[in-house]
Amino acid sequence: MHAIRHHVSALMADSKKLSLIEIQKQLRHKRATTTDTYLKSIVTGKNKASEVLEESMKKSNLTPNLTPVEIKKGVNQNLINPLTY
């Protein structure tokens, strides 16, 4: 259940359509500083995960020299989608 809370929080923050106070109310935090800390920890976790995945993919030659942003944008359309198998 907590993973869903993190995911929804990240979606709200990434949309840039909600203020910190609006997200705070949705999460039912008493202080905006709690929400700010919470969201920063999610972003830090996402960045670390992206770095680990990128390094792993480079080692296996799946996406040579692509940054996480390029991967997200689908720069290399010639890659085989592993989810189709």
N, C-alpha and C positions, 0 to 999 in steps of 0.2 A: 504494500500500500504506500509505503514511504517513497518508493521509486516513482510511482505515479505522481505524487506530490512534487518531487524534484522535476520530473518531465514537464508537468503543466506549468510550474513556476518558470522554467527555462523558456517555454513557449511564450508565456506572457511577457517576459523580459525581452526576448529576441524580437518580438513583434514591434517594439518601440511605440506601441499605441496606448500603453498604460503607464501611468506614473508610478513611482515607488510607493506612494501612499495607497493607490488603488490595488497594487499587488499585495501590499501589507494587509489590507482589509480582507482580501481573498484568502490569504494564508492565516488570518486571525492572529497576527503577531501584535503584541502590545506596543512595540516600538518600531519605528522605521529603521533604526540602526540594526535591529535583529534581521529584518528583511534584507537590508543591504548586505550584511555579512553572509547571510544564507545564499543570496544570488551570486555573490563573489566566489563563494566556495564551489558553486555549481559550475561557473565559468572556468575556474581554475582546474576543476576535475575534467571538464570537457577538453581543455587545452592539453592537459597531460595525456589524456586518452588519445587525442589526435596525434600527438608526437610519437607515442608508442606504436600506434597503427602505421603511421608513415614510415618509421624506421623499420618495422617488420616487413612492410611491403617493399621497401627499397632493397632489403637483404634478400628477398625472394624474387627480385626483378619483376614484380608485378607492375609497378608504376615508376620507372626510373626517373628521378629528378623532378617529380611532380610535388607541389606543395599541397597541403590539405585544402586550400582554397581552390586550386586548380582541379583537384579531384572532385570536390563538391560541385564545381561548375560543369564537370563532365568534359574537360578539355580533351582527353584522350578517348575518343568515341570508339576506337578500335579494340579496346579491352573487352574480353569476354566477361559477361556478367555471371559470377559464380552462383547466383541465386536461380539461374534458369535451368540448372542441372538437377 
